[in-house]
Amino acid sequence: MFNLETAQRCLNIAKGCHDYGGGYREKAEQDIYHHGIQTAINCLEKFVKLNGDIETNWQLRAVENIGKNT
């Protein structure tokens, strides 16, 4: 069941993590961290845009399956 408010809150948290920088001070570490968080933000934005219906989006399904199995 899709809940837009919850999905938007998750997106806001991910964006906050990107801004926070994960506590990294070295440029290379910060760049790697930001790349990873940006990937999460992109996925969450797409999830919201699709109203939670990811059945036709193989990339989101793949990321979700990876997350389920870790």
N, C-alpha and C positions, 0 to 999 in steps of 0.2 A: 504494500500500500504506500503510495507516494504522498509525502507531506511536504509541501513547498516551503513552509516556515522552517521546518527542521533542516531541509536541504540547504536553504539560504544561510542558516546559522552555521552549518558545517563549512560552507564556502567562506563565510566571514572569518571563521577561525583559521582556515588555511591561509587566507590573505593576511591575517594578523601574524601568522608564523613566518610568512615571507618577509614581512616588514621587520619583525623581531630579529631575524637573521640566525636564529638557533644558537646564539651565543658565540659564534665563530668570529675570530678576529683576523685570521689570515685570509688574504684575497682568494687564493685557490680553494680553500675549504668553504668559504662563503659562496663562491660561484657554484660549486657542486651542490651545496645545500639549496641555494635559490633555484637551481635547475630542477631539482627533485620536487620542491614545493610548487613550482610553477606547473609541473606536470599534474600534480594533484588538483591545483586550481583549475586548470584546463578541463580535466575530467569532470569536476564538480559543476563547472559552468555548463558543460554539455549536458550533464545529467539534469540540471534544472531546466535548460532549454527544451529538453525532450520530455519534460514533466514526469521523469522517472521511468519512462518506457525505453529501455535500452535494448530490447530484443532485436531491433534492426541495426544496431550499432555494434559491430564486431569488436572494435577497440575497447569500448566500455565493458562489454561482456568479458573480454579477456582480462582486463585489469581487475574486474570484480572477482573472477575465478581465481586469479593469482592471490588476491587478498583473502579469499575464503580458505585457501589451502596453505596459508603460512602460519 
